[in-house]
């Protein structure tokens, strides 16, 4: 019997992360010490408060049934967190939806909202699930170029009228992935007005809300006047509290959009393990003492890497936020060739920018997910790689 994949799966690009991981494993088997700066998975542990809470509730055999949905306690904790951190009032009962990590919601929102023939405005470069979710839903992707000369902000005026007439959803992310850019309040105000004019729902991915450096302000899209009328914001405990493997996040914002997504998810899953929900509540309502220290660690890692790369003659812009550096590669390379030659010849894994969209060509994404001393070593290896001129 021959088993074939669906036409939808055929439309999805092959996973660059899988290809990088496979190559990395081949090199490790050959005895190569690989410094993996590809996947943005936090290497720092969660606080003892998180692990102790999971252990406490996991030891109770009565906590192993279906949870079905997020608990009221969790929604109240999200509301509390948003008020404390971003000065945003969120109605726990109506404007919060628990997710199995923010990617869960990102992958399902298009299925819940759009139809074939509809357009979704997607950043290019952007996190791969943005475009993939639209493809799975059978709708049309309209890429919004994020260019360095525009501060990596989309130029809304450049979107054609015929696209706007069919557009139902716009996806944004600031601070972003793979481009660790920030948006200011005037830009968000412009987005709100634009969304109202064209009746487009805005999805703002805010997963890196707590990894903002150099005293830049933390601006939730929900803090902008009118944002709840046109928008929904996704956030996660993965990066903020180092709970990536727990797979817990949430969406907040427009009550109708939250309700629609909740209705869709009711057909998909049975809720998150209660001990993890309890740990999330503990983290969201804590004193947040660990957050500032975590930011300092990532700032130090960023500075270490940037300094080392600049010393090699590779001038790379410093990131204002997130756990990534978005680096324009030296001339003479494609981003794919640069990434795989760097892995093969220097044992350093980064992600080619082309994996995130056409406008990502010419860049690589470097994740700050190793201790500073390993990042310094990676910079030294890259320096020797560039000096050797391999593949150019």
N, C-alpha and C positions, 0 to 999 in steps of 0.2 A: 504494500500500500504506500502510495506517495502522499506525503502530507505537505501542503504548501501554505505559505503565510498569506495573510489577508492583504488586500490591495492598500489598505491604510498603512499597515506595517511597512510595505514596500516604499511608501512615500517618505518614511522617516529616515533621516540620515543615519549611517552607521555610527556607532558610538566611538568617538575619539578617545574617551576615557578608558574604554575596554581595550582599545589598541595599545594605548600607553601602558596600561597595567600589564598586558600580556608581554610586551617588550621588556618592561621592568623585571618581571618574574624570570624571563629568559636570562637577563643579565645577572640577576642575583644567583641563579643556578650556576652561572659561570664564575662566581666568586666576586662579582663587582659590587662595591659598596655604593648603592644608589641613594642619593639625597632626593627624596620625593617632595617636590614643591608643586604638584599638579592638583590634587583634589583638595578642596577647601574644607577638610574635616578637622575640627579643633583638636590639637594635641594636648591641651591643658585639661586637667580634671575638673569635674564639677565640685562645688563646695561640699564640705562634710554634711551640711544641712540637707543637701539633696540626697546623698547616698544613705545617710542615716534614716531619712524619711522613707525612702524606698524599702530599706531593710525592715523597718518597723512594720509597715503595712503589708509587705510581702510575706511576713512570717505568720500572718493571720489567714488560715485556710478559707475563711468566709469571703475573702476578697478576690476569688478566682472565677467569679461568674461574669457574664456579660455586663458591661456598663451601659451599653446602648448609645448613650450620648455623653457629652461633657456634663459634669456636675454643676449645680448652681454655684457651689463654692468656687469652682474654677472660673466661671464667668465673672463672679464678683472680684476675684483676684486680678483678672485681666483689667477690669474697670479700675481697680485701685492702682495698678501699675501705670496705666495710661494717665491717670490724674497726677500721680507722683512724679513721673518722669517727663511727661510732655504737656502737662496742664490741659488735658483733654477730658471732657466729660463723656463717658460711654455708659449707656444704659445696659446693664448686665443682662437683663432678661430678653432684650430685643436686638441688641447691636453687637453681640459676641457669638462666634461659632468656633467651637474647638475643632482642630484639624490634626491629622496624623502627620505632623510636620507641615510647614508651609507649602512644600512641593505637592503634597496631597491636594490642597485647595487650589493651587495654581493649575494642576493638571485637570481638575474637575470643573472649574468655573466656566470655561468655554463650552463644555458639554452641556452645562445647565442653562446657558444663556443664548448661545448663537446657533444659527442654522446655516445650511449650505446656501451660498450666495451672499451671506453677510461678510463684512470686513472686520478684522481686528488689527488695530494699529500696534505694532510690536517694535521695540527698540532694536537697532542693528548697529553694533553687536549687542546681544542680549543673552540672558541665561537660557539654555536650550529648551527648557520645558515651556517657555512662553510660546515659541513657534510650534513646538510639537503638539501642545494642547489644542491649538487652533486646527492643525492638520487632522488630528484625531476627530475633532468635532465636525470636520467637513467644510469648514468655513475658509475664507481667503485671508492670507497674511498680507498686510501692507507694511513693509519695513520702513521705520523712521530712522534715517541715518544719525548716528551720534558721532560727530566729528570734533576733532581737537580744537579747530578754529572757532567752534560754537560752544566751547566749554563742555562738550559732550552732552549737550541738551538738544532735543529735537526741535527743529524749526517748524512749528505748527502751521505757519502760513504756507509752507511748501506742499502740504498735503492736498492733492487734487479734489476739486468739488465733487466729482463723480464718485470718488472713494468715500468722502465724508457722508454722502447721501446714503451709503449702505453700511457705514461703520456703526457698530454697536458697542465696541469695547476698545479702550486704550490701556496699554500696559506700560507702566513706568517703574523705575527702581532707583531711589536715591537715599543713602549711598548705594551705588550700583555694583552689579556683578555681571560681566567681568570688569567693566570700567568703574573704578572706585571714585566716581565723581560725586559732587554734592550739588543739590539744587537749592536756590534761595527762596525765600517767601514770595517775592514778586513773581517768580516763575510759576510757583504753585497757584498763585492767585490767577495768573493768566490761564493756567490749565482749567481751573474751575469755571471761569467765564467761557472758555472754548467748549468745554463739555456741556455746559448748559445750552449754549447756542446751537450745538449740533446734536444734542440728545444722545451723548455717548457716556457710558459708564466708565469710570476710571478705576483701574486696579493698580494700587501702589504697593509694590513689594518692599517692605521695610525690615527685611531680615537682619540687616547690619546696623540697626538703629543705635546700638550701644557701643559700636566700634568706630567712633568718630574722634579724630586726633586734633592736636594743636588748638584745643579750646574752641573749635568750630561749634556752632549751635546744633542741637538735635531738633530737627523740624519734622514732626509728623504731618503727613498730608491732612490728617483729620483735624489738625489745629488751625487750618486755614478756613476762614469764614465761607460757608456754603459747601464745604467739601463733602459733608455727609449727604447732601442732596444728590451728589453726582458720583460718589466714590466709595470704595471699599479698600481697606488696608490689611495686608497680610504681614504677620510677624511670627517669630519662632523662638523657642527656647534653646535651639541648637547652638547658635553663636553667642547669644547673650549670656547663657548660663552653662555652656559646655555640655549640653544634654542631647547632642546630635543623635546618638544611638537610641534614645528614648522615643524618638519620633512623636513629638508633641508641639503643636503650634496653634495658631488661631487667626481668625479674620475678624475685623471690627468695621463698623461703619453703617452704610445705608441699610436700613431695616429690611426693605423689600429684597435687596440683593442677598442679604444674609439669609432670609427666609427661603429664597429660591435655591441657594446652594445647600442649605440644610435639608430641603426636601429631596434634592438629588442624592446627597450623601446617605440619606436614610435607606436607599436601595443598595448601597455599596458596602457599608461596614457596620460593626457592632460596638464601636467605641474603643477607647484606650484603657489599658490595664489600670485599675484604680490606684495601686501604689504609685504609678507614674504621675497620675493626676494629682495625687496628694503632694508629691515632691514638687510638681510644678507650682502648686498653690504656695507651698513654703518658699520657693524661690521668688515668686512674683510679689510676695508680701513681706519679704525680708528687709533688712536695713540697707541692702545694696552695697555693703562695704567692699565686696570683692570687685565690683564693676570698674571702679577707677583704677585699681591695681592692674586689672586685666588689660585695660587700654594702654597703660604705661608699658606693659610687656610687649604688646604689639607695636607700639611706637618705637621702642628700642630695637625690635627686630627689623622694622622697616628701615630705620636709620642705618643699621648695620649693613643691610643688604644694599641699599642705595649707595652708601659710601664705597662699599667694595666694588660695585659695578662701575661707578664713576671713575674709580682709580684704574679700572681696566680700559678706560677710554670709551666705554659704553655709557653715554649720558642718558639717564633714565629719570623721569619725573617722579617726585615724591608723591605718595598717595595720601590724600586727606582723610581717608576712612577705609574701613573693611579690613580683611585679612589678605588682601591682594595688592600686587603691583602690576600695573598695565604698562608694559614696556615696548616701545617702538624698537624693532630689531634693526641691526645694521643692514646697510644696503647690500644687495646681491643675493638675498635669500627670499624664499617663501617662508611663511610662518611654520608650515608643516615640516619643511626640510630642516629649518633651524631647530625646531623642538626635537625631532628625532635624531639629528646629528649630535645635538647637545647631550641627549640621553646616551647615545651609543659611545661617544668619544669622551665625555666628561662625567658621565654617571649622574647627571642632574636632570630631573624630570620637570618640565613645564608644559603648559597647554598652548598649542598654536591658536592664535586669535581667530583664524578662519573657522574654528569649531563653533564660534559664537555668532557667525553671520558674515556676509560678504565684506562689510566694513571693518571687520576684525582682522582682515589680511594686513600684514605688515607689523603685527604686534604679537606678543605672547603674554599670557597671564601667569604670574608667579605667586604662589601661595606662601604666606608667612607662617607655615605650620610646623616649623622646626625651631629648636632653640637658637639663640643668636650666634653661638659658636658654630653651629652647623650651617647657618646662613652665610657666615663669614667664609667658611670653607667652600661653600657652593660658589660664592663670588670669586674666590681664588681659582677654582676649577674653570669657571667661565672665562676668567682672564687668560688662562693658559690656552683654552680652546680658541678664543678669538685671536690670540697671538699666533697660533699655529695656522690659522686661516683654513681650517678643514672645510671642504665642500664648496668654498667660494670660487 
